[in-house]
């Protein structure tokens, strides 16, 4: 839940940054026309992307909070230590890699923006662009350090899975009947070193190969509950 709140704040900050750039491009008469055009172009992108992304993450935050606080129907929930499960450690490692990849992509886009802005005007604009690029690199370094620290601590904190009527909160993520453009196609229980409830997402009418598989470990005393959950979600997607 905290993760969605942070994402919401960050994307809303991008939206506010776009507003700031728009006002700056309008009020600063000393800016060359080429610099104003570049600034307005990027500010419009920041406004649109920031507004949409912050709204999406805010909706997720509200739904997660409602689910965790049991203000919405909860079918089952349990907790476990991430360090005790190879499945959970693999899921956490994947989340960390995805977060780092997103940070690297943001760094690249930020540097591109800085360089485009730097070379769109005179000498003072050039220095401003270089300064902005340096600040972005410093923010990236600090961000990477925070990411590594966060995921290192996450290994030591118990995590909770909450099963709602049409959504599941697991590893700080909210999963529903749809993931991106893919839909929940199957729910299975696998037995191995640890029992796992798997949510299988895909588009079987196009390709019978699963696109995403979300694996949720099942404690030994929750196997019967997991079987009821499997049947419930299968009935739900069959009805949909």
For each residue, the residues with C-beta under 8 A, 3 or more apart:
1: 4 5 61 64 65 68 169 172
2: 5 6 172
3: 6 7 172
4: 1 7 8 57 58 60 61 64 172 174
5: 1 2 8 9 57 61
6: 2 3 9 10
7: 3 4 10 11 53 57
8: 4 5 11 12 54 57 58 61
9: 5 6 12 13 54
10: 6 7 13 14
11: 7 8 14 15 49 50 53 54 57
12: 8 9 15 16 50 54
13: 9 10 16 17 50
14: 10 11 17 18 46 49 50 53 54
15: 11 12 18 19 46 47 50 51 54
16: 12 13 19 20 50
17: 13 14 20 21 43 46 50
18: 14 15 21 22 42 43 44 45 46 47 48 50
19: 15 16 22 23 43 47
20: 16 17 23 24 43
21: 17 18 24 25 39 40 42 43 46
22: 18 19 25 26 40 43 44 47
23: 19 20 26 27
24: 20 21 27 28 31 39
25: 21 22 28 31 35 36 39 40 43
26: 22 23
27: 23 24
28: 24 25 31 36
29:
30:
31: 24 25 28 35 36 39 121 125
32: 35 36 120 121 122 125
33: 36 37
34: 37 38 120 121
35: 25 31 32 38 39 117 120 121 125
36: 25 28 31 32 33 39 40
37: 33 34 40 41 120
38: 34 35 41 42 116 117 120
39: 21 24 25 31 35 36 42 43 117
40: 21 22 25 36 37 43 44
41: 37 38 44 45
42: 18 21 38 39 45 46 113 116 117
43: 17 18 19 20 21 22 25 39 40 46 47
44: 18 22 40 41 47 48
45: 18 41 42 48 49
46: 14 15 17 18 21 42 43 49 50
47: 15 18 19 22 43 44 50 51
48: 18 44 45 51 52
49: 11 14 45 46 52 53
50: 11 12 13 14 15 16 17 18 46 47 53 54
51: 15 47 48 54 55
52: 48 49 55 56
53: 7 11 14 49 50 56 57
54: 8 9 11 12 14 15 50 51 57 58
55: 51 52 58 59
56: 52 53 59 60
57: 4 5 7 8 11 53 54 60 61
58: 4 8 54 55 61 62
59: 55 56 62 63
60: 4 56 57 63 64 174
61: 1 4 5 8 57 58 64 65
62: 58 59 65 66
63: 59 60 66 67 72 167 174
64: 1 4 60 61 67 68 169 174
65: 1 61 62 68 69 71
66: 62 63 69 71 72
67: 63 64 70 71 72 74 162 164 167 169 174
68: 1 64 65 160 162 169
69: 65 66
70: 67 74
71: 65 66 67
72: 63 66 67 164 165
73: 164 165
74: 67 70 77 162 163 164
75: 163 164 165 228 229 232
76: 163 222 225 228 229
77: 74 160 161 162 163
78: 160 161 219 222
79: 158 159 160 161
80: 84 85 88 158 159 217 219
81: 84 85 158 159
82: 85 88 89 92 154 155 156 157 158 159
83: 89 155 156
84: 80 81 88
85: 80 81 82 88 89 194 217
86: 89 90 193 194
87: 90 91 194 196 215 216 217
88: 80 82 84 85 91 92 159 171 217
89: 82 83 85 86 92 93 155
90: 86 87 93 94
91: 87 88 94 95 171 215
92: 82 88 89 95 96 151 154 155 171
93: 89 90 96 97
94: 90 91 97 98
95: 91 92 98 99 151 171 172 173
96: 92 93 99 100 147 148 151
97: 93 94 100 101
98: 94 95 101 102
99: 95 96 102 103 147 151
100: 96 97 103 104 144 147
101: 97 98 104 105
102: 98 99 105 106
103: 99 100 106 107 140 143 144 147
104: 100 101 107 108 140
105: 101 102 108 109
106: 102 103 109 110 140
107: 103 104 110 111 136 137 140
108: 104 105 111 112
109: 105 106 112 113
110: 106 107 113 114 133 136 140
111: 107 108 114 115 133 136 137
112: 108 109 115 116
113: 42 109 110 116 117 132
114: 110 111 117 118 129 130 132 133 136
115: 111 112 118 119 129 133
116: 38 42 112 113 119 120 129
117: 35 38 39 42 113 114 120 121 125 128 129 132
118: 114 115 125 126 127 128 129 130 132 133
119: 115 116 126 129
120: 32 34 35 37 38 116 117 125
121: 31 32 34 35 117 124 125 126
122: 32 125 126
123: 126 127
124: 121 127 128
125: 31 32 35 117 118 120 121 122 128 129
126: 118 119 121 122 123 129 130
127: 118 123 124 130 131
128: 117 118 124 125 131 132
129: 114 115 116 117 118 119 125 126 132 133
130: 114 118 126 127 133 134
131: 127 128 134 135
132: 113 114 117 118 128 129 135 136
133: 110 111 114 115 118 129 130 136 137
134: 130 131 137 138
135: 131 132 138 139
136: 107 110 111 114 132 133 139 140
137: 107 111 133 134 140 141
138: 134 135 141 142
139: 135 136 142 143
140: 103 104 106 107 110 136 137 143 144
141: 137 138 144 145
142: 138 139 145 146
143: 103 139 140 146 147
144: 100 103 140 141 147 148
145: 141 142 148 149
146: 142 143 149 150
147: 96 99 100 103 143 144 150 151
148: 96 144 145 151 152
149: 145 146 152 153
150: 146 147 153 154
151: 92 95 96 99 147 148 154 155
152: 148 149 155
153: 149 150 156 157
154: 82 92 150 151 157 159
155: 82 83 89 92 151 152
156: 82 83 153
157: 82 153 154
158: 79 80 81 82
159: 79 80 81 82 88 154 170 171 172
160: 68 77 78 79 169
161: 77 78 79 168 169 170 171 216
162: 67 68 74 77 168 169 170
163: 74 75 76 77 168 229
164: 67 72 73 74 75 167 168 169
165: 72 73 75 236
166: 176 177 236
167: 63 67 164 174 175 176
168: 161 162 163 164 174 175 176 199 214 216
169: 1 64 67 68 160 161 162 164 173 174 175
170: 159 161 162 173 175 214 216
171: 88 91 92 95 159 161
172: 1 2 3 4 95 159
173: 95 169 170
174: 4 60 63 64 67 167 168 169
175: 167 168 169 170 179 199 214
176: 166 167 168 179 184
177: 166 183 184 236 237 240
178: 181 182 183 184
179: 175 176 182 183 184 201 212
180:
181: 178 203
182: 178 179 201 202 203 211 212
183: 177 178 179 201 202 203 237
184: 176 177 178 179 187 199 200 201 233 237
185: 200 201 202 203 204 210 237
186: 198 200 210 234
187: 184 197 198 199 200 229 230 233 234 237
188: 197 198 200 230
189: 195 196 197 198 218 223 226 227 230
190: 195 196 198
191: 195
192: 195 196
193: 86
194: 85 86 87 217 218
195: 189 190 191 192 217 218 220 223 226
196: 87 189 190 192 215 216 217 218
197: 187 188 189 215 216 217 218 226 229 230
198: 186 187 188 189 190 213 214 215 216
199: 168 175 184 187 212 213 214 216 233
200: 184 185 186 187 188 210 212 213
201: 179 182 183 184 185 210 211 212 213 214
202: 182 183 185 207 208 209 210 211 212
203: 181 182 183 185 206 207 211
204: 185 207 208
205:
206: 203
207: 202 203 204 211
208: 202 204
209: 202
210: 185 186 200 201 202 213
211: 182 201 202 203 207
212: 179 182 199 200 201 202
213: 198 199 200 201 210
214: 168 170 175 198 199 201
215: 87 91 196 197 198
216: 87 161 168 170 196 197 198 199
217: 80 85 87 88 194 195 196 197
218: 189 194 195 196 197 222 223 226
219: 78 80 222
220: 195 223
221:
222: 76 78 218 219 225 226
223: 189 195 218 220 226 227
224: 227 228
225: 76 222 228 229
226: 189 195 197 218 222 223 229 230
227: 189 223 224 230 231
228: 75 76 224 225 231 232
229: 75 76 163 187 197 225 226 232 233
230: 187 188 189 197 226 227 233 234
231: 227 228 234 235
232: 75 228 229 235 236
233: 184 187 199 229 230 236 237
234: 186 187 230 231 237 238
235: 231 232 238 239
236: 165 166 177 232 233 239 240
237: 177 183 184 185 187 233 234 240
238: 234 235
239: 235 236
240: 177 236 237
